[in-house]
Amino acid sequence: MRWMAALSFRCREKAGVGAFVPPTRKHFIQNNRMMLQFSLLLLLSLVQSLEAEEHEHSVPFKMRLSDSVRPLQYDLLIHPNLTLLDFTGSIQIQLEVQQETKHIFLHSKNLQISQALLLGSSHPHRLHVQESEYFEQIALSSESLAFTRGLHVIQLDFSANLSDSFHGFYKGTYTTRSGETRALASTQFEPTHARAAFPCFDEPAFKANFSIRVRREPRHISISNMPKLKTIELAGGLLEDHYDVTVKMSTYLVAFIVCDFLSISKRSQHGVEISVYTVPEKINQAEYALNTAVTLLDFYDDYFDIPYPLPKQDLAAIPDFQSGAMENWGLTTYRESGLLFDPERSSTSDKLGITKVIAHELAHQWFGNLVTMQWWNDLWLNEGFAKFMEFVSVNITFPELQVNDYFLEKCFTAMGVDSLSSSHPISTPVENPAQIREMFDDVSYQKGACVLNMLRDFLSPEAFKMGIILYLRRHSYQNTVNADLWYSLTNICQSDDLDPARLKADGFCSDSKSTDKTSASQKWYMEDDLNVKAIMDTWTLQEGFPIISVEVKGRAVYLKQERYLKGADTAKKSSFLWQVPLTYITSSSGSVQRFLLKHRKDVLYLPAEVEWIKFNVDMRGYYIVHYEAGGWDALIEQLQRNHSVFSGNDRASLIHNIFQLVSIGKVPLDKALSLSLYLRDETEIMPVTQGFGELVPLYKLMEKRDMAALEHQLKGYLVNLFQRLIEAQTWSDEGSVSERMLRNYLLLFACVRRCEPCVKTAQDLFQKWKESDGKMKLPADVRLVVYTEGARTEEGWDFLLEKYRQTLYPSEKSRIKAALSYSPLAHKLKWLIERGLEGDIIKTHELPSLVISISKNPKAYKLAWDFLKSNWQKLVKKFDLGSSTISRLVVGVTNQYSTQEKLQEVKSFFSSLEQDMGAGLRSIQQALENIEENIRWMDKNVPLLTDWLNTHST
């Protein structure tokens, strides 16, 4: 046998070390005896190992669990030790076995199972446990019995270390004002990490009830999904909190926290007890979140016409938290910066962000928690809906925040990803945990929200609302697929699940099909041949989005659709076809007209000839438009003559569309730049920021090449373009939300571009603030501008860092961190990101955004790529392979590269990775495609840009 030959070779080799000594007979016998014993031991060990391996291989592990065994109830006891940073637990699971089986499979990851029992009427029966690390599962079996059809109860005792990452049951810390470090333990289970806290059926379709008990020391409290029923004292001074049984829910929504937080509470109009938990010294920043949560939960209760089913809803601000927030049923968790607000220090942007994130998580209590996708391929049914409802709810409950001004950018962001070959359908097959984590991206969230917004506009808001209420009612406490939603949005008026009186009151199902009052969308909806599923399958089951080419000839408007796709792979365009709900206005009528484009080509007829036609009104549709044969010229002329004819969203979409058309060669760059000239007279936030959004990335590409002259020329054009608007800004907190956010944007741009009046004011304010030791009150909306100017000097940078360490205000930390990252002091930034992995100055969960910000810094961008390469394994271990954090890092750090050298360097690094370290990640393909697109853009357009700027610069 090969292993014996190798062994004898190794033994011979070992005997030959040193000077040769002739063996005696005694030595020879002793050596032979030892050799024989050693060989027998090795042989026995190898046989046992092979038997065990063969036995494990005989267990039929699969990536997905069988649905023939289903959990009904979990009784979980969990006991974290915040001194030793580990935990123990015991769980009893009541199961329904639907088909006799030898094995029960369930998920378990990094848990030491000390005992597994089948509990019976007489005495417990010990079960054999086999583990598959690859599948993150265990198999329970017994030689003496099979699991028969019917109900069974299994018990598993287990232990593990608290996780060092930000998922599973993980440890966290915070530092008090006096410098004391305190520990806590909290959970983050979505999507596949409940299995790292307790053995379970960790797939969303395995809904069950959970009875949870948490052991703790008296110096701590615990919180979980449900209200606490009682606390009992145990021997050794420990306490055990018993929680009420949950409603039927998926494992990823379970949550428990052990900490020393304080809380404030308030009861909603519908009788739900709402509380906000924070570390003790930040409880004075919790009031805004509490009032906002009360308002929004009451709104959803009324809007969905389905009562929130739990007696309480907690919101907890966690000091160490990777994602933005998590919708655990009854205990939503947040980053501190996503929940805590101080009226004196927090900006308008902070208030808008906090309101939206609370709205998002509370929307999930219905979309995601009450009704859950069957499997992760339809994650968008959770996330797209929550993102969409975030805007619907805030627009109604907090109109002063003008949230609809920012919906458009979500669609533009999604299109940026969806225009690449590496994009994926909204609903796409996934199997393993890394693939599942990659679904938490801009396609599931932003594109999902945008196609829902398009559908709402198409069906009418009334019909859409009725349809989603019907969907929620039909599938409460169940799991769904795409088709369930489309079915609920079809034939609403014939439904038995909705109150007929309410349907008529809302105006949609009244007997007025033939009246003139019926809107165009209602007419569409009431047509017998309208098939919501057929329309929406074209948006959810194929990737990408269409470009609609429009050519006007007299009264005839010729329409053509094709896939919008960047890059050279045109073969991917040909087979795509969408059903597109087109909307349009003309120079003759501002009334919105509609046309459903079902074919590759079609024609519509206008009542009379027009000067111009503008499709995709307010960018409510998820498509872009190309105006052929003078169409763009007519629109540009109208913008320059009187841009207010178009809404702010229409102006922003025209800017976006024309620059996207430059990227694929449909429109020359000089025409897009000519459109941008009208921005001299623009004042609204969406068109202004979209103008910046298209033009700033061009000079950011140049900063990473040796193109200083053209770079400065383009920067000069931008300053000149917006000079009038910049000069109109005040250094205050006055104005509407959008005006205040635009002020921050414009002043920051002006100071970074070294516009003298801006620089002088910012320097003066920073000096005064510094002399007051940070006690002087600065307007919240211009603090970032002032801090960014201060961070340009060594002394200012050090002072800001010290204030960062001291402040207890998350919004202040965010601004200081951003200002530090914009600094030209590369050696300071190198030190800062290296400390980020330690987590002692900047929390490690803040590190990714810091690295991405530094990657945009013209004086320090190389640091970010070098850091990513050097620390890749640590980052993957900390933030999880396939997570949105890792994806953002990969794309964010590299998306301003535009040279073949950088492309090869990025390719070389990522191609050297093993599969378990990210070799197959979609985000890597996105990053490479972005760089290739940047190279193509620069090669084609730099000469055009140079000529145009030479003609138009002042």
TAPEFEN-V507027 format. One record per backbone hydrogen bond with DSSP energy under -0.5 kcal/mol. CO is the residue of the C=O (numbers start at 1). NH is the residue of the N-H. Records with the same first field share a line. If there is no record, write none. Layout:
BEGIN
CO: NH ; NH
END
This chain:
BEGIN
1: 5
2: 6
3: 7
4: 8
5: 9
6: 10
7: 11
8: 12
9: 13
10: 14
11: 15
12: 16
14: 17
24: 28
25: 29
26: 30
27: 31
28: 32
29: 33
30: 34
31: 35
32: 36
33: 37
34: 38
35: 39
36: 40
37: 41
38: 42
39: 43
40: 44
41: 45
42: 46
43: 47
44: 48
45: 49
46: 50
47: 51
48: 52
49: 53
50: 54
51: 55
52: 56
53: 57
54: 58
55: 59
56: 59
58: 60
59: 61
66: 69
68: 98 ; 99
70: 96
72: 209
73: 94
74: 76 ; 211
75: 92
76: 213
77: 90
78: 215
79: 88
80: 82
81: 85 ; 86
85: 162
86: 81
87: 160
88: 79
89: 158
90: 77
91: 156
92: 75 ; 94
93: 95 ; 154
94: 72 ; 73
95: 97 ; 152
96: 70 ; 98
97: 150
101: 147
103: 105
104: 140
106: 138
107: 200
111: 113
112: 114 ; 159
115: 157
116: 127
117: 119 ; 155
118: 125
119: 153
124: 126
125: 118
128: 130 ; 141
130: 139
131: 133
132: 136 ; 137
136: 108
137: 132
138: 106
139: 130
140: 104
141: 128
142: 145
145: 142
146: 148
147: 101
150: 97
152: 95
153: 119
154: 93
155: 117
156: 91
157: 114 ; 115
158: 89
159: 112
160: 87
163: 171
168: 170 ; 188
169: 163
170: 186
172: 184
174: 182
176: 179
180: 176 ; 182
182: 174
184: 172
185: 258
186: 170
188: 168
189: 193 ; 194
193: 196
194: 197 ; 198
195: 109
200: 107 ; 202
201: 203
203: 206
205: 207
208: 249
209: 74
210: 212 ; 246
211: 76
212: 243
213: 78
214: 241
215: 80
216: 239
217: 220
221: 259
223: 257
227: 244
230: 242
232: 240
234: 237
235: 238
238: 234
239: 216
240: 232
241: 214 ; 243
242: 229 ; 230
249: 208
250: 253
251: 254
253: 329
255: 225
257: 223
258: 185
259: 221
262: 278
264: 276
266: 274
268: 271
272: 268 ; 274
273: 313
274: 266
275: 315
276: 264
277: 317
278: 262
279: 282
280: 283
282: 285
283: 286
285: 341
286: 290
287: 291
288: 292
289: 293
290: 294
291: 295
292: 296
293: 297
294: 298
295: 299
296: 300
297: 301
298: 302
299: 303
300: 304
301: 305 ; 306
311: 273
313: 275
314: 332
315: 277
316: 318 ; 334
318: 336
319: 321
324: 335
326: 333
328: 331
330: 314
332: 316
333: 326
334: 318
335: 338
336: 339 ; 340
342: 345 ; 346
347: 351
348: 352
349: 353
350: 354
351: 355
352: 356
353: 357
354: 358
355: 359
356: 360
357: 361
358: 362
359: 363
360: 364
361: 365
362: 365
363: 366 ; 367
364: 369
365: 370
366: 368 ; 371
370: 477 ; 478
371: 368
372: 480
375: 378
376: 379
377: 428
378: 381
379: 382 ; 383
380: 384 ; 385
382: 386
383: 387
384: 388
385: 389
386: 390
387: 391
388: 391 ; 392
389: 393
390: 394
391: 395
392: 396
393: 397
394: 398
398: 401
399: 402
400: 737
402: 405
403: 406
404: 407 ; 408
406: 410
407: 410 ; 411
408: 412
409: 413
410: 414
411: 415
412: 416
413: 417
414: 417 ; 418
415: 419
417: 420
419: 566
420: 423
426: 428
432: 436
433: 437
434: 438
435: 439
436: 439
437: 440
439: 441
441: 445
442: 446 ; 447
443: 448
445: 449
446: 450
447: 451
448: 452
449: 453
450: 454
451: 455
452: 456
453: 457
454: 458
455: 459
456: 460
460: 464
461: 465
462: 466
463: 467
464: 468
465: 469
466: 470
467: 471
468: 472
469: 473
470: 474
471: 475
473: 476
475: 478
478: 372
480: 374
481: 484 ; 485
482: 485 ; 486
483: 487
484: 488
485: 489
487: 490
491: 494
492: 495
498: 500
499: 503
500: 504
501: 505
502: 506
503: 508 ; 509
504: 507
510: 512
512: 515
515: 518
519: 523
520: 524
521: 525
522: 526
523: 527
524: 527
527: 530
530: 532
531: 535
532: 536
533: 537
534: 538
535: 538
536: 539 ; 540
537: 541
540: 427
545: 564
546: 548 ; 624
547: 549 ; 562
548: 626
549: 560
550: 628
551: 553 ; 558
553: 556
555: 606
556: 553 ; 558
557: 604
558: 551
559: 602
560: 549
562: 547
563: 565
568: 570
569: 572
570: 573 ; 574
573: 563 ; 576
578: 580
579: 581
580: 582 ; 597
582: 595
583: 616
584: 593
585: 614
589: 586
593: 584
595: 582 ; 597
596: 598
597: 580
600: 561
602: 559
604: 557
612: 587
613: 615
614: 585
616: 619
617: 620
621: 623
624: 548
626: 550 ; 628
627: 632
628: 631
630: 634
631: 635
632: 636
633: 637
634: 638
635: 639
636: 640
637: 641
638: 642
639: 643
642: 645
643: 646
647: 651
648: 652
649: 653
650: 654
651: 655
652: 656
653: 657
654: 658
655: 659
656: 660
657: 661
658: 662
659: 663
660: 664
661: 666 ; 667
662: 665
668: 671 ; 672
669: 673
670: 674
671: 675
672: 676
673: 677
674: 677
675: 678
676: 679
677: 680
678: 681
679: 682
684: 688
685: 689
686: 690
687: 691
688: 692
689: 693
690: 694
691: 695
692: 696
695: 698 ; 699
696: 700
697: 701
698: 702
699: 703
700: 704
701: 704
702: 705 ; 707
705: 707
707: 711
708: 712
709: 713
710: 714
711: 715
712: 716
713: 717
714: 718
715: 719
716: 720
717: 721
718: 722
720: 723
722: 726
723: 727
724: 728
726: 729
730: 732
736: 740
737: 741
738: 742
739: 743
740: 744
741: 745
742: 746
743: 747
744: 748
745: 749
746: 750
747: 751
748: 752
749: 753
750: 755
751: 754
755: 759
756: 760
757: 761
758: 762
759: 763
760: 764
761: 765
762: 766
763: 767
764: 768
765: 769
766: 770
767: 771
768: 772
769: 774
770: 773
772: 775
776: 778
779: 782 ; 783
780: 783
782: 786
783: 787
784: 788
785: 789
786: 790
787: 791
789: 792
790: 793
793: 797
794: 798
795: 799
796: 800
797: 801
798: 802
799: 803
800: 804
801: 805
802: 806
803: 807
808: 810
809: 813
810: 814
811: 815
812: 816
813: 817
814: 818
815: 819
816: 820
817: 821
818: 822
819: 822
820: 823
824: 826
825: 828 ; 829
826: 830
827: 831
828: 832
829: 833
830: 834
831: 835
832: 836
833: 837
834: 837
835: 838 ; 839 ; 840
841: 843
843: 846
844: 847
846: 850
847: 851
848: 852
849: 853
850: 854
851: 855
852: 856
853: 856
854: 857
856: 858
857: 860 ; 861
860: 863 ; 864
861: 864 ; 865
862: 866
863: 867
864: 868
865: 869
866: 870
867: 871
869: 872
871: 875
872: 876
873: 877
874: 878
875: 879
876: 880
878: 166
880: 883
883: 887
884: 888
885: 889
886: 890
887: 891
888: 892
889: 893
890: 894
891: 895
894: 897
899: 903
900: 904
901: 905
902: 906
903: 907
904: 908
905: 909
906: 910
907: 911
908: 912
909: 912
910: 913
914: 917 ; 919
915: 918
918: 921
921: 924 ; 925
922: 926
923: 927
924: 928
925: 929
926: 930
927: 931
928: 932
929: 933
930: 934
931: 935
932: 936
933: 937
934: 938
935: 939
936: 940
937: 941
938: 942
941: 945
942: 946
943: 947
944: 948
945: 949
946: 950
947: 951
948: 952
949: 953
END
